[in-house]
Amino acid sequence: MLSFKRPRTDNCKTCDLLDCKIKLKNDESAMAKQQLDLHHRKTEKARSLLNEDICQSQRPGSNTCCISMDLQQMLFVPTLTHSEMFYLRQLSCFNFEVRVEDIG
């Protein structure tokens, strides 16, 4: 099943930009407020479509296959803390997970 969790502190770039414009309380504030409302409505529409797809994929006889991908973390190798190593080139190790499930 495809699922998303709410971010703890992350906001999207559009929300942050429009929030800053609204806080300025100038001529652009009213327009920014309208854009932010539209942005939130589009987000809610996308979430509702996602929930509909989840419900549809769980019906008996559904031929839906679920693929989930997660770039879990980027690790630097070697992990050393002295200042000279910080400025030297290190090997970047990407921990990428792919999981495939047959729901039907």
N, C-alpha and C positions, 0 to 999 in steps of 0.2 A: 504494500500500500504506500502510495506517495503521500508524504506528510511534511509539513513545515511547522517549525515552532517560532513563536514571536521572539524577535531579538530583544535582549535585555536593555542595551543602551544605544544600539545602532538605529540611525534614521537614514532615509535615503537622501541623496544629494539635493533632489528637488524640494523635499520638505524643509530641509535646513535652509536653503536659499530663500524660499518663500517666507519662512518664519522670520528670517532676518529683515526682509523687506517690510513685513507687517509691523515689526517692532520699531522701525524707523519713524512711523507715523507721518509720512509725507504724502505727496500726490499719488505715489505708486502703491500705497498701502491697500487701498480699496481693490485695485486690480489684482494685487498679489493675493489678497484674501479670496477673491473669486477663483483664481487659478489654483489655490491650495484646496478649496472645496471641490473643484472639478477633479483634481489629482486624487483626492481621497475617494470620490465616487468611482473613478476608474479602478482604483485599488480594490474597493469592495466588490465591484463587478467581477474582477479577475478572481477574487477569493470565492465568490459564489459559483462561478463556472468551474473552478477547481473542485469544490465540494460536490457539484453535480457529477463531474467526471469520476470522482471517488465512489459515489453511490452507484453509478452505472457500472463501474468495473467490478463491483462486488455482487452483482446479480448472478444467479445461477446460469450457466451456459455462456458466460462472457468469455470471449477469446482475448483477454487483455493480458499483456505481459508488462511487468513493472521493472524499470531499470532505475536504480538510484546511484548517484555519484556524489562523492564528497571529497573535496580537497581539504583534508583534515588539518595539516599544518606543514609549514615549511621549516625544515630543520637545517641548521648550519653545522657542518662537520669540518674540523673538530670543534668541540664546545670548550673553548678556553676563555678565561675572563680577563687576562691582562691586556693592557691597552694596545700593545703592538699587534696582537692578533686581530683586534677589532678592525684595523685599517688594512690588513692583508686580505687577499682574495681567499675565500673559503668555499668549500664545496656545498652547494645547496641541494638538499635532499627533499623532494616533494613526496609527501605521503598521500597518495590518491587512491581511493577505494571505489570499486564498481561492484554492485550487487544486482543480480538478475533473478527475478521470481516469476513463475508462471501462476497467475492468480486464478485462471479459469480452470 
